[in-house]
């Protein structure tokens, strides 16, 4: 049976939520990503995009292009709250929902047409529900596979609806710029243009062996996508592999005491999120970006998985202490991986812990409860 895949992409998601929460921003160039010149743009409203502002652009460059822009900090908790509402709406239409980021998801509605109507009717119902229950718009692409559905959803933004039938695939792809292929970044694009490849039609005519030699495994992927081939399924549940917290500093620094305090704060954040999600972690990673934009990361794997703020913080600070800072730091953060679902017996083993460990767990639980009741920023953990 031919598949019917839907790709949902929320329009300028972070900026749209800021306008939703503050209607006075409507029609203005809203840029989410920070109020200082540090960091990068997370999302820009369509009004800001007219000035050439786009995601991942350095904030200082966005200010040069759009000095009248309204620059706002990221409110991740609020965006996640709305994201969960959107996913709940999507699950009304099919259980086969794969959320791939905070603002986009795939649905497999194959066979649902008999119950819900044709693909176009399903898309209209989805758009109407999202608009009614969140006040936001989305763009939708419908196609025989995930690759084509994603490309289609980007064709008529914002509030777009693009349906690509199997009969239209070859003509559609032949004139599509290769940079529209998901995964084709700056370096790959330069390589493709070196071979004279500008459109997917050009790519389709290029030899498979030369693609493999020039781009490795991704070359084989490009060979298939150029022919509209993508057999990847919609996977309803995506395993959480890591949790991270990081920030770009307001000014570059090599103040080790200050950096240790920042590391401890980010370790507290990821530990709190571990406990909230019901996870433990075994690997703690320190991430640093230096003032020359070079990056490094150091990891430590401990013998027993944990969600303890103190253990994660101490481990991350130890990694920092062992790293020779030869330049000033621009960005710093902490990540945890090798996650395990917290087992009930581990949760109930409080009385088997030593006195110091009992005290640490009670502190974690108390801090989590205060944050749950009064918000995540009401209390910060210090280094003991």
LINJOZI-V574289 format. One record per run of one state. SS is the DSSP state (~ for helix, > for strand, _ for the rest). FROM is the first residue (numbers start at 1). TO is the last residue. If there is no record, write none. Layout:
{{SS,FROM,TO} {SS,FROM,TO}}
//
This chain:
{{_,1,4} {>,5,10} {_,11,12} {~,13,21} {_,22,22} {~,23,25} {_,26,29} {>,30,32} {_,33,39} {>,40,40} {_,41,42} {>,43,44} {_,45,45} {~,46,49} {_,50,57} {>,58,58} {~,59,65} {_,66,69} {>,70,72} {_,73,75} {~,76,93} {_,94,96} {>,97,101} {_,102,103} {>,104,108} {_,109,112} {~,113,116} {_,117,118} {~,119,134} {_,135,137} {>,138,143} {_,144,145} {~,146,153} {_,154,160} {>,161,163} {_,164,165} {~,166,174} {_,175,176} {>,177,177} {~,178,180} {_,181,185} {~,186,194} {_,195,198} {>,199,199} {~,200,204} {_,205,207} {~,208,215} {_,216,216} {~,217,225} {_,226,241} {>,242,253} {_,254,255} {~,256,277} {_,278,278} {>,279,290} {_,291,294} {>,295,306} {_,307,308} {~,309,321} {_,322,328} {>,329,341} {_,342,343} {~,344,347} {_,348,349} {~,350,352} {_,353,354} {~,355,374} {_,375,384}}
//
